[in-house]
Amino acid sequence: MARPPHRFLSLYSPVTSGQGNERAREGAERREEGPRPQTVSQLMGYVGATVRREYTRVFVEGELSQVKPYGQRVYFRLKDQNAFVSCVIGGPSLARLRFDLEDGLHVEVRGRLNVFRSQVQLEVAHMEPAGLGALALAFEQTKQRLASEGLFDERRKRPLPLLPRRVGIVTSKQGAAVRDMVKVLRQRMPGVSILLSPTRVQGRESAPEIIEALLRLDRSRACDVILLGRGGGSLEDLWAFNDVHLVRAVAGCETPVVAAVGHETDTTLTCLAADVRAATPSHAAERAVPVKAELERRLRREEQQLAHRLRARLDASALRLRQAERRLGDPHALLRPAERRLTRASQSLEDALARRARTDKARLDALHERLTRCSPERTLQERHRRSVALKERLLHASPTSAITGERRRAERLAERMDAAAERLLAAAHKSLGERAAKLHALSPLAVLERGFALVRHDEEERRVVRSAKELSPGDSVRVRFFDGEVRARVRERVDSEPDSDE
Amino acid sequence: MAKAEKQSETHDEPFEQLMTRLERIVGELEKGELPLERSLEAYEEGIGLVRAAQRRLSQMDKRLEELKADGSTAPLTLDGGSEET
């Protein structure tokens, strides 16, 4: 079933894949000639068979990623910068592994390829850490484990004492390390007290001895700091300092530990667990003690500071005192507001008193007046005045006065009457004169004087004859002239023509 | 009496604690907030601490010893000219 049905499919075999493109074109041309297409399953089945046949022994190097245990197997990817291959390890191959499979681990893998679910899969038969070797890998893995326990946490590391009363050293009695440490300690702090807890520090098997020497020193409580370490050597030489038990002992020490193992480039787990990690034994000694001369300088400086600060404090106090004094110096300034208030208060008090006095005086005056009105003297006066007034009225009201009044009135009237009479008389005189003149003018005598004569009946009561017809011849008449009268007789009557006459 | 007490008080004290106390006292004096009487006390205490620290520096016993397995100590001489300085 999985037999290759076409020649062109074999062209896709990885062995010849270098010329794939060219061959694919060729294949496509051939397909046009009429061959039937395959199913995908047929294709993949053929690929699987080919891969299984061709890749029975692969040896490949790469980095582990996406490590996932699943049942009795562990699945992971082996990758480099550009590609990856899915891998599986299980059974005795997994059991033989001396290290844990972790992401990022660089490994060398032997095995064979298979195609499983259309995917190429590497079935791992043997795996080893690449490059580092087993020791280094074990170191890394122990480091990870202890780190995850928090043994290397910076938080649990203690500070070193500034000046240890005694410095403990855990190292070999022989060798450069102890000499370097003692030398540096004494250079920095002449007279420093040192207690050595000697131990072998060479090789893997020395670890229990180192632990014992360390714990002995720690339990003695004789030292304020412990220097632990040795000089440089091979990785195997220093291996004891990667011992898990020693690392735990260092972490568990009561006394702060400065560790220095080998040279700058060497890092041991003991160093990581120590409170201070120094590059070399000499450096460890430097960290353990200060330079005495510097410390003495610092102390002198502190002493000067003390004196200086106290002086400053005293000066400041004195200054404040002077300032306070100065402010006290003018008590008037303090009293002035109170003084002003007092003045204002007394002023208003005076005003109030004056107002009050005025009010009181007004009341008093009013009362006094009322009282005066009520006094007997006042009453008497009042009565006297009233009696005088009454007397006056009485006088006015008496008959005498009435008489006098009437008399005077009568006199006045008489005077007025006389005056009036005089006026009337004068007026009468005047009027009389005027009338007399008028009368004279009208008098017939005056007419007679002008030549006229008045004829009257001698008889008949001497009536004025007004018409000629009244007279008949023989009648007697009297003719009056202005200077006398004559008696005459009518001889004849001559009737005159009234019109011709005129 | 009181002075003796003070000395014994500072005797067991870690050196950095002496220094810390000293710095604190200087700092307090620096701030100038202490009452005058307390300033004088602080000054005296500070000077005492300076003396104690100086004593501590000068009174080191210059010993180099070895801690034996039984816990006893013995004077140590390093081979190979370690005493050259």
Interface residues (C-beta under 8 A of the other chain):
Chain A: P161 L162 L163 P164 R165 G168 K173 Q174 V178 R179 V182 K183 R186 Q187 M189 P190 G191 V192 S193 I194 L195 L196 S197 P198 A213 R216 L217 S220 A222 D224 K292 L295 E296 R298 L299 E302 E303 Q305 L306 A307 R309 L310 A312 R313 L314 A316 S317
Chain B: P14 F15 E16 M19 L22 E23 I25 V26 L29 E30 G32 L34 L36 S39 L40 A42 Y43 G46 I47 V50 A53 Q54 R56 L57 S58 M60 D61 K62 R63 L64 E65 E66 L67 A69 G71 T73 L76 L78 D79 G80 G81 S82 E84 T85
